[in-house]
Amino acid sequence: MKIDLSVPVTRKMVEEMKALVPQNKILSELDLFGHLGTHFDIVEKTFDMANLERRGRVFDVRDAEGEVGADDLNLSELREGDFAMFHTGTLKRKGYGTKDYLTSHPELSWDLIKRLVRSKVSMIGVDTAGIRMIAEHPRADRYCAENGAFVVENLDNLDVLLEKAGGNAFTVWTYPMNFSGATGLPCRVIARVD
């Protein structure tokens, strides 16, 4: 069974993003579109083609309030190169792009982020706007990228994936757009559960 984990991009989302361009003095239109829907922040790093296909694991952290800590999870089954995903339920509860979605979501603790990096995961995915809130968002993404892990934001259907995969591993494909000079890359993420 294949499950699309990408947020569907609608005309309304594109129009709302275009409306931000004149107001935004820092990001170009290309940069803004790079952060639309399911995407990762590239932070001056090149996406390794080996990341196109990875073994995935999804963690159910819907009960987390505030921070998801490393001690809250069993990370022992993660392998080097894995795509670790965290299902918070935020995207389904609050709706993509709403103010509440962008400003109030669970975060991965710094301890958890560091343990994931030490485990040498290649990808970290969340159904939120980031693994940390806006004040620490760029720093967290940069830390991960500098240590060989990309952060994929705004994953959809993690509830379906969790239901179908349970605690089992699955295959996940990530296909980023081939934008040059952008700060973010929209991507299509597909999981296959056997």
N, C-alpha and C positions, 0 to 999 in steps of 0.2 A: 504494500500500500504506500502510495506517495502522498505527502502532505505539504502543501505550499505554506511556508512560514513567512511570506512576504506580505506587507500591508498593501492592499490594492490602492494604487495612486489614481485619484479621480480628477476630473477637470476642475472641480471646486478647489481641491488641494493645490493644484498648479496655479490657479488664479489668485488664491490667497498668498502663495509664495511670491508670485510676481508683484503683488501689491506691496510687499515688504522691501523690494529692491530700492525704490527712491528714498525710503526712510533709513535704510541701512548704509552707513558711510564706510563700513569696514569690509563687508562681504560683497563680492560681485554676484551677478545673476547666476553664473556657473557654480559659485560656491554655495549659494542658497539652494539651487536645485540638487546639488550633491548631497544635501542633508534632508532631502524629501523622502518620506516613507522609510522603508527598511534600508539601512545604509551603515557604513562605518566611516569613521574619521581617519583619514590617512596619515595625518601628522608627519609629513615628509618621509614616509616609508613606502616601499614598494610591496604590493600584494604578491606574495609568492604563489606561483601557479600550483604548487603542491597543496595549497589551501582550498583548491576547487572541490576536492573530495576528501572528506574527513570522517572519522568515527565520531559519533555524537553521543552525549549523555544529557538528559534533562533532569533538573532538580526542582522539586515542588517546594517553593518558598512562599506560598500564598498566605501563610500564617505569620510571616515576618512583619514586624512593625519597626519602622526606622531602618536599622541596619541588619543585613543578613551576615551572620558571623561564620567564620570557618568551623567553629565547634558545633554549629547547628546542623552540619552536613557530614555525610560520609563520603569523603573525597578519595578514599582508598582505591576505588575502581577506575579512577581517571588514569589515562595513559598519556605518554608523550605524544603530542600532535592532536589530541582530542579537541572537539568543539564542545565546550561546556555551556549549557543553556540554563537560564534561571526563569522559571515560570512564577511570576508574582501575581498575575491576574490583572495588573494595572491597565493594560491596553483595553481589555474587554470591559472593565468596570468604568473607566473614565473617558474612553474614546480618544483616538489618536489626535494629537495636536491641540486638545483643549488646554486652557490655562491650568486647570487642576492636574492634568496629565503631565504637563511640562514642569510644574513647580512642586508637586507633592507625590513622590513615589519612593518605594524602598530603595536603599542603596546597598551595594556590596561593601562590606567593611574593608578597610585597608589591609587588615590581616588576611582576609579571604582573598583579596586581589593578589597579594604577595604570595600566598600559598598556591594559587592557580598558576602564577608565573613560574614559581619554583617547580611545579609539576610539569612545566613545559607544554601547557595547552597551547594550541595555535590560534584558537578563536574562543571568545567569550561572548555569549549572546543573552540579551534581555528583552522582555516585553515592556520596556520603559524607555524614557528618553535618554537614559545613560546609566552607567554603573555607579556614578556619583552624581549628586545634585550639581547645579550649574556652576557654583563657585569652585568646585574641584573637578568638574567634568573634563576640561582639557588636560589637566595634570594627570588624571587617572588614565585617560586614553593614551597619552604620550608615554607614561610609564609602561603600560602594557605593550605598546608598539615597539618601544626601545628594547623590550625583552622578548620580542618575537611573537606577541599575541595581539590580534586585532579584536576590537570590540564592535560587535554588530548590535545596533540599537533598533528598537521598534519591531521586534519579531512578533508575528501574529500566529494564532492557532497553536500555541504551546499547550493549551488545555487538551486539544485533540491529540497532539503528539504524546503528551503524558499518559493519556488514557490508553492509547494504542501501544506505546513502548513500555509503559510501566517503568521498572528499574533496569530494563535491558538497553543495551547499546543499539545504535542504528547508524545508517549511512546518511550523511548530509552533504549536499552540494551547494556551493556558494558561487554565484556568478556576478561579479561587479561590473558596472559599466566601465568602458574604456575612456574615461575622461582624463585629460591631461591638464595639470596645473590647478586642479580643484582641491578643496580641503576635505571633501567628503565624496564617497562613491556609493550611489544607490546600488542595491544588489537584489538579486532573486535568490532566495534560500529555499531549498527543497529537501525534505527528509524522506527516507525510505525505511519503513518498518517492515521486517520480514515476519 
